[in-house]
Each structure stands twice: as C-alpha cells, then as structure tokens.
Amino acid sequence: MNAVLSPSPRRPIRELPDELISQIAAGEVVERPASVVRELVDNALDAGATQITVRLLAGGVRLISVEDDGGGIPREELPVALKRHATSKISSLQELESVGTMGFRGEALAAINSIAELALLSRTSGQSSAFFLDGRSGELKPAARGTGTTVEVKELFFSTPARRKFLKTDATELAHCIEAVRRHALARPEVGFAIWHEGKLVEQWRACPGEAGRDQRLADVLGEDFIEQSVAVDHGAGGAVRVTGRAGIPDAARSRADQQFCYVNGRYVRDKVLTHAARSAYEDVLHGQRQPVYALYVEIDPTRVDVNVHPTKIEVRFRDSREVHQAVRHAVENALAAPRAAAAAALPPVASTSAFFESNRPEVQAPWTQSAINLGANRVADLGALWQPSAPAGPQAAEPGAPAWAVPQAAPSPAPAFAALPSGDWPLGRAIAQLQGIYILAENTQGLIIVDMHAAHERIVYERLKAQMDQAAIASQPLLIPATFAATPQEVATAEAGAEALKTLGLEITPFSPRTLAVRAVPTSLAQGDAVELARSVLAELAQHDASTVIQRAQNELLGTMACHGAVRANRRLTLDEMNALLRQMEETERSDQCNHGRPTWRQLSIRELDALFLRGR
C-alpha cells in the first residue's frame, strides 16, 4: 500500500552546503564507474597525452586510476582543480560558444571528490618533482612521478550508499568502463590506451599515428572484419560540414545498434539527427530491423554546434540540423552507392591450393563479341522498360491483377555501350551457365560468381525508375467520399504547413473542422489502402523529419514495388549474351550489390573456398 505524503511544516529558504551541492551535481555527472573513466580520460586528452593507462579494481567501484603523460598540473593549481566550476578550458562566454576541448564545465573533479576518495598526483615539465594532493584532507606534498598526471578514485559512492546499490556486477561495470575508453580510442588513433583490471591487462590499443592511423585503429578496436565489410566515407571537403569514417555494407548489419559510433569534432555523441541521417542512408539497401554498423566523424565549425547541452557532454545541438543531416546522409549514401564488384576484382587472382589443378586448368576463351554483349544489354533493358497501362501484354508484362502504375512515361534509356575489356578484367566475370532459371554462374579472376538474376535486375530497373522520376510528383486519385479523422493540434498544423509536400506525395489533406482533418486524395497505387492510417503516418514523418526526406522515402517505396514487377522473373531462360549484359549493367549501376528489399544480389566463392569444399590440397 502506498504511503500518503502529508504536508510538512514550512521550512525557511536557505543556501545548500557546498558539499551537498557537489553531491547533487554528481548525480548528473557520475552515473557509474564508466562515467568517471570518461571524464578523467577527457581531461587526459585535453592535457595532450599520447599514452593513457586506466587501472581498475572491482569493475571500477573499488579503484579507478587514470595515468597520462600529458602536460601536468602546476603545484599551485592542484587545490583549485578540485573546486566547483574551476577549469583551464574556458574563461568567457565567447570561449564557451566555440569550445574545442573535451572538458570545459569544471564540474567533474569536484563532483567525483564529493562521492569518493580522490587523489591527484601531477608534475609539469618545469617542476623538479611531482606533487600529491589528497582530496579529502587537502594535504599537498612532494612525490615521485614523471611528467603527466595520475588521478586515483577509490570507493566510489562511499558517501552515497543508496547510489552504490544501483550498480551492477563487477563484470558489467567493467564492460561499461572498457566501452567508455573504446569510444575515446576510436576518435584518437594517435594516442595509445591500456586498460588493466585486477592487475591483468584486458585491453590495449597502441598509438597509430599518420594518415592510415584511423583505419588501423578501427581494425584494432572493431576487428579486421569491420574494415573488410565497410566502405570509406569522405564527403564535404572544403564545405561547412565534412563527414569521414567508414560505413558497413548492408551484409554486415547486426540485430543490435551496438556498433554505431558518431563523433562531432572528436567528441563521441548520441544524437538523433546523426543516427536518423545514417539510418536513412541505408533505406534503399537495408530493410527490416537490422541495424547498420558505422564509425562516422563529423567536422564542423565549433560555433555552429552547442556541446553545453547536458552535464555528461554526450548530447549536442546543431545550429542548422538540416545541413548536418543532409551532409551525413549524402556521405553514407555516396559511399554505399558504388558497386563493390570492382573492388573485389581489383584483388590479385587467388591461386588454387592444388598445384595439379593450376597446371592442368584449361583456358576457356570468351566467345562473346562486343556487339553480342550490347545486343544482350538492349534485350535485358527491354525487360525492365516502363510500360503504358494499355500496353499489350508481352512475355514479361505485369502479372494478372497487378495495378496499372501511373508514372511519368519515358522512353527506355539506351543500354550503355560497355568498353571492350578482356574477360579477366570484368569485375563480375563472364557468364558460364544459368542454374534452375534463378541464378547466373559467372567466372572471374577470384573464382565463381553467383548472381540472383531477379534481385539484380530489380535493382537495375529500380535505379532507372528513380532517375526518370526525379522531381516528378506521384499521381493521386481523389476519394469519392473524403476520409475524416480526429486530429491532434500538431497534425493539423503539419497538414497546413506541409500542404505542398503532401501534394508531391499524391496526398490531399485539408482541415474539415478545427480538430478534424479530411483526406481527399491518395496516391493512385494506394487507393485501396487505409487512407486515414496512411495520412497519420505521413503527417508523423513530416512533423519529425525534413519534408524532402519523407517525399523521397515514399517515392522510393512505390518505385521499389514497381521495379519488383518489372524485373526479369525467375525461370526465365536467358542467353549467355543476356546474362553477360546483365552482369555489365550490375557493374555500372549504383547500389547493385543489394536488391530493393535489402537482399544481396551476388556472392563470390574464391578458388580457395571451392578447393576447401572438395578437400583439395589436403
């Protein structure tokens, strides 16, 4: 049974003691040992450290020690460092609005000192010895240490035992501490990091200076698989926002969003603008609940981003969030757009593990001429051409009952004339057979390529449709009886403000009364659907995201369905010329590694993998 709170007698208003103020502030800054690790590593990086060592006991509850080889703290400044809102990072509002350091609030050391036993040991290059400061007693005395600083935090939350009860097991707290250091390590490859727990080295990342340092650090922290299954991102050089890093290919997506790292000017952040922008870049190649992996680094003028949003400094606010959203989305989209077949073909040929197989392998000459490939390209292109609703039904016409799509009609774009490359230089190789009317088998320098012909052609048709649909509105169909629904004030405001965007989507939503909206027209292809549900979902998207993003997403969903109907069907027999033409089109088409539903369109089996299947060379 809940206790009833009775009004307490009036108490006078008075100032809180400094220690209680610090303990209240500590509740915002320090959630668990990992929070302390993050704050102390921030300070070490600001001090110019090139090597940072973290030592822990009991997951950081009994001891957190952070050692660095930075510039150190002068003797006379050590006591000041433990005072509230004392910092060397900023001294004016102007500096706060353009802060370029990891720390700047001057709260962390004071907050930690109020809920734990804290000690500082530091030495600058100009001092003859280091000095030790006890945070509890204030005692300051000489000590032995090289240039740099060591901060020791013992018995975390000893003065606030209720907070200590909320901590998890030592193993869980250790994992959070490692993750805090890992986030720093991904942003600072030129700095070495080491983590010790209970006297054992649990993680170490050596300094990786130079241009290749970031990729090496990504490989060290996230694994070589991350580099192999990701593409480089570099967008906006010279512009207001630059985005670099690596974006995982759709095949590398995970069930959890535990490998998504975003940095703004070197600071790890969790920001809805950035995560939405990155996820939207995968819309065309990744579907369902799978989560992409990426490490993205945003560089922006410090005056255009506010990092003073939350005491933990993990949230930011952009002056122009739309500009940042577009930069991140375009950066990832462009990186994912290039077909990966060319990169795979650039690898040196893979030798078989069997010397006998290599010496006796017959050379098969490619019988296909350039004119034959171009002819096949035209025939494959014809299969995905746009059609009029009244067009006569051919071998690949829409299936019975398929809707007559109302889209801007355009003549099929001529198939590209592919350069006459030697067959060994074709990234997806040369076709050798068709399997069960579903898969194309091709041979390239690496081994065997297997292509899902429907999925591959679906992507080709889809990209062609998108190009032809560019800037055009989706055809709409008026409803005989408008569908009305009770709307929230935000929905009404969104419908009025976004009337033009809704029209582009083929929707007409107008006020019926102050609290009611009427859906008067819907996209032709969705005329049989639930108009109210469609209206609510689109209005919710418009309220949360940029109108152009919503429009593009809706258009792409419609075109994706159309492309699926227009792509070459399974069990359709293709000639070798048509198969080769399809392979060449895949090499030229953006995002051709996945179909519109996020499934892969091709797979590579190397000679070594084939040899392993048959135990060759054993």
Sequence and secondary structure as in RCSB ss.txt:
>XXXX:A:sequence
MNAVLSPSPRRPIRELPDELISQIAAGEVVERPASVVRELVDNALDAGATQITVRLLAGGVRLISVEDDGGGIPR
EELPVALKRHATSKISSLQELESVGTMGFRGEALAAINSIAELALLSRTSGQSSAFFLDGRSGELKPAARGTGTT
VEVKELFFSTPARRKFLKTDATELAHCIEAVRRHALARPEVGFAIWHEGKLVEQWRACPGEAGRDQRLADVLGED
FIEQSVAVDHGAGGAVRVTGRAGIPDAARSRADQQFCYVNGRYVRDKVLTHAARSAYEDVLHGQRQPVYALYVEI
DPTRVDVNVHPTKIEVRFRDSREVHQAVRHAVENALAAPRAAAAAALPPVASTSAFFESNRPEVQAPWTQSAINL
GANRVADLGALWQPSAPAGPQAAEPGAPAWAVPQAAPSPAPAFAALPSGDWPLGRAIAQLQGIYILAENTQGLII
VDMHAAHERIVYERLKAQMDQAAIASQPLLIPATFAATPQEVATAEAGAEALKTLGLEITPFSPRTLAVRAVPTS
LAQGDAVELARSVLAELAQHDASTVIQRAQNELLGTMACHGAVRANRRLTLDEMNALLRQMEETERSDQCNHGRP
TWRQLSIRELDALFLRGR
>XXXX:A:secstr
                 HHHHHHHHHHHH SSHHHHHHHHHHHHHHTT SEEEEEEEGGGTSEEEEEE S    G
GGHHHHTSTT  SS  SHHHHTT  SS  SS HHHHHHHHSEEEEEEE TT SSEEEEETTT  EEEE   SEEE
EEEESTTTT HHHHTT   HHHHHHHHHHHHHHHHHH TTSEEEEEETTEEEEEE    STTHHHHHHHHHH HH
HHHTEEEEEE TTSSEEEEEEEE GGG BSSS SEEEEETTEEE  HHHHHHHHHHTTTT  TT B  EEEEEEE
 GGGEE TTSTTS   EETTHHHHHHHHHHHHHHHHHS THHHHHTS     S HHHHHH         HHHHHH
HHHHHHHHT    TTS   TT   TT                     GGG TT EEEEEETTTEEEEEETTEEEE
EEHHHHHHHHHHHHHHHHHTT    EEEEEEEEEEE  HHHHHHHHHTHHHHHHTT EEEEEETTEEEEEEEEGG
GTTS HHHHHHHHHHHHHHS HHHHHHHHHHHHHHHHHHHHS  TT    HHHHHHHHHHHHHSTTTTB TTS B
SEEEEEHHHHHHHTTTT 
